[in-house]
Amino acid sequence: MRMLVERFQGVVFGLCHRMLGHREDAEDVAQDVFLRVFRSLQKWDSSRPFKPWLLTIAANRCRTALSKRKRLPKPTELQIHPSAGAAELESLGLSEELQLALGELRDDYKMCFVLFHQQELSCAEVAKIMQCPEGTVKTWLHRARRKLADSLIRRGVVTDAGFELHRI
């Protein structure tokens, strides 16, 4: 069990952190994922790859955590968000800007983007994890990329002309 956790904890935690945006929440959900995996290991079809099965469980636990979070009252602590001042945004690096832009995406777009680009899964694997058609995954990826680009352009992180040059 320890070897399994050691091998996949980075992948699971990374997905959870990107989806939930908070380290503590990601740690809690990642722990829950491994508990569920251990309890359900006998249900795994050993003729199929393990990682997509594991990430399906992680994605489902993240969805549950996000739905629970939406029902809670908003925290009153100060947070940097898209309407933050220019001085605050200038101090952020590209990684932080991307994380803030990811936070603006719908949950399904964000999960799709993270699984495809950061976990390097195929569209077919993402579709299986998200339990939707592969065509939907491709549409969500396109929309997520466009919304991320629009957000980064709007925030002045990249220029429209610069972004167009990188896409060619």
N, C-alpha and C positions, 0 to 999 in steps of 0.2 A: 504494500500500500504506500509506503514511504517513497519507493522508486517511482510509482505512478504520479504521486503529487510532485516530486522533484522534477520529473520530466515535463509535466504539463502545467505547473503552477504559473509560469510566466505567461503562457498563452491565455489561460483562463483569466488571470488577473488583468492582463492587458485588455482583453475584450470587455470585461466588467468595468474597468476604469474608464475606458473610452465611452462606453454606453451610459454609465451613471454619472461620470464627471466628478465624483468625490472618492477619495482614497478609502475612507473608512467604510463607506457603503460597498465599494468594490471588494474590500477585504471580507466583509460579512457575506456577500453574495458568493464570492469565490469559495469560501469555506462551505457554504451551503451546497454549492455545486458538487464538491468532492464528496460530501456526505451522501448526496443523492446518487452519485455515480457508484459509490461503494454498495449502497443498498440495492441498486438496480443492475449491478454488473452481470448477473445471471441472465438478464434480458438482452444484453448486447449480442448481436450476431457476429461471431468471430470471423466470418468470411468477409465482413465489410470493414472498411477503415475505422479505426477507433476515434481519431481526432474529430471528424465531422459529427459523430455521435456525441462526443463530449461537448463540443461547441454548441450543439443543439440544446443540450441541457443548460449550458451557460446562458445562451441567448434567451431561453424561456424564463430562467430565473431573473435575468435582467428585466425582461418585459414585466414580470410580476412586481419586481421592486419599483419600476417606473410607474406602474399603475397605482401602487400603494402610495408612492410619493405624491402623485397628483391629488390624492384625497387629503393630504396633510396640509395644514396652514403653511404659508410661505414664511421662511425665516426672515427675521428683521435685520440680520447682520449685513454690513456693507459688502457688496460684491461688485466687481467690475463687470459690466455688461455692455451690449452694443451701443448704448447711449452714453457711455462713459466719456469723460473729457479727453481732449487731444493729448494733454500731458500724460495722463494715465496710460493711454494706448501706445504712446511713443516708447514707454519703458518696457512694453511687452515684446518678446521675440516672436519670430514667425511661428514657432511651435505653439506658443500660448495663443497667438492670434487664430491659428488653425483650430485649436481646441475650443476657443470661444465661438468660432464660426460653426463648428460641429455641434455645439450646444444649441444653436438656433434651428438645427434641422429637425424635422419630424422624426420620431423614434424609429420608424421603419426605414427611412432613408439613412439615418445614422448607422443603424445596425448593419444594413446592407453595405454601406461604404466601408465600415470598419472590417467586416468579414472579408470583403473582396480585396481592399487595398492594404490593410495592415496585417490581416491574418493570411493573406495570399491564397485564399480559396478560390476555386473556379465558380463561375456563375451557377453551374449545376449544383455544386456543393452548397452554395449560399441559398439557392432555391430550396434545397432539401431541409436545411437548417431552419429557414424562415417559413417553411411549409406554404410555399406559393410557387406559381409557374416561373420557369426560367426567364420568360419574356418580361414578367413583372420585375424581376431582379434587374434586368438590363435597363428597363425604364426608370426604376428607382435610382440606379447608379448614375444614369444620365442626369436626372433631376437633382440628385445630391451634388454632383460635380458642378452643375450650373449654379445652384444656390450657394455653394461654398465660394465659387468664383465671384458671384455677385456680392456676397458679403465681404469678401476680402477687398474687392474693388471699392465698395461703398465705404469701407473703413480706411481706405487709403493705403492698404498694405501692398497692393499691386495696382498697376494702372491697367486700364482696359487694353491699351495698345501693347503693353508688356506681356499681358496675359495671352493675348492673341498670338504674339510671336512664339510663346512657349508651347502653344497648342499645335502649331503647324508642324 
